[in-house]
Structures are given as C-alpha cells and as structure tokens.
C-alpha cells in the first residue's frame, strides 16, 4: 500500500472489523517507515486495556495475536470464550465519520460518482470502509483491487448488498472470490445463485457451488449462455442425471 494509506491505517482511521483492525496495527508495528510504526504504536496505546482483554478472550482470536499483546503486558480476561463463526464486526477504535457517510438519494447518485471521481487513493479507501450504501455500490467496481475488496470489510455492508455484488458481472474476480470464501455470506442462497450464474466467478468456485442449486436454478444454469461452457455443460449433465434418477 502507498505510504499515505499505511499511515491512515496506522492511525485507525479505516475502522474495519475489530480483528482486521488489530491485525493491521500489529502488522504496521514493524513497518519500514518510522512514522507509520510510531502511529500504529500510538493507536494501539489508545485502545482501552479492558476492551482488549475482553476481545482477546474470544475463541476466534489467533494465538499469535494473544502472544503479541502478552509481550505488551495485556492478557485475555477471565471470561468464558464466545464461540462465533466470524470475527466481531465492531471496531475497537472510534474515528470521525467520513464525508460520504450520509445516505445518498437516488437523485444524487451522479453527484456521488463525481465526488468519488475526484478522490485520491486514500480518500477512496476510507470511503470504501466508511461510506454509505450508494458509495459502496460504486466503489465495489473500483479497478483498484484494494479499494474494491475493502468494501467487503466495511462493518456497514449488509447481506442484501453482498447478494447484489455476487450477481454483478462488473466486479473483479477478487471480490467474488472473497464472497465465496465467507461461510456466513454463503449461507444466503441468493448469494450462492448469484455466484453460480456470474460469468466472472472463478470456474472452480462455480463448479463447486453448483451442487447446492435447486433443480430449477440448475436447469436455468444449464441453458445460460453467459456462463463458461464447462460450467453450462456440467450443469446440463447434472440435470440429465437427476432426471434419470427420478
């Protein structure tokens, strides 16, 4: 990442999910840039010790992170671990809202596009994490991989938005790959169908999730000219096999 983006992250200004926030700060403690290292260290020092102790007691926190904070004299609280499939969505550091955090009306969508077009890399990265639903819908298509994938780390992103992203043929493979590897999002059948029928989805992923489709959606996939030929042919064979078993 460019220096200005690393410095922004070191200050905790991107406000991703708690685990990602801490992981970024731990990484930046060893950054080659002195200013970034110092900023990351100051940001870590701002986090209340009690909040860190409670978070480190979670069952989904890696041992390496516990060891890092243990070396700094901070240890998990003596509370029962919380079992969870996904890291918590809540950031541990509060920062000021971004300029584009307010909802954007449909009539002013063009205005949002123009504002984003004038932004530099760091501003777009911050907007991807903290912007409104409309801003995320624009930046999920950003040609820069870091910008587009950062939208998926926004604590504001909803399951409905992810379902819409899964259907978009204008997003990058990286975005679709991240969606397809998230167990929580893949529990949403709409996401599964969206990925299966998206021509940009990596073929191996599409072939893997094809088995989760209903007979109706599998039949539609078998005649969809927009998906890769190997996927359409495999779907057709599966449809025939299902009919034969009946």
Secondary structure as UniProt FT lines:
FT   HELIX           3..10
FT   TURN            11..14
FT   HELIX           18..28
FT   TURN            29..30
FT   HELIX           34..46
FT   HELIX           49..56
FT   TURN            59..60
FT   HELIX           63..71
FT   TURN            72..73
FT   TURN            99..100
FT   HELIX           106..108
FT   HELIX           109..117
FT   HELIX           121..130
FT   HELIX           133..139
FT   TURN            140..141
FT   HELIX           145..151
FT   TURN            152..153
FT   TURN            155..156
FT   HELIX           159..167
FT   TURN            169..170
FT   HELIX           173..180
FT   TURN            183..184
FT   HELIX           185..187
FT   HELIX           189..197
FT   TURN            199..200
FT   HELIX           203..209
FT   HELIX           210..212
FT   HELIX           215..222
FT   TURN            225..226
FT   HELIX           229..245
//
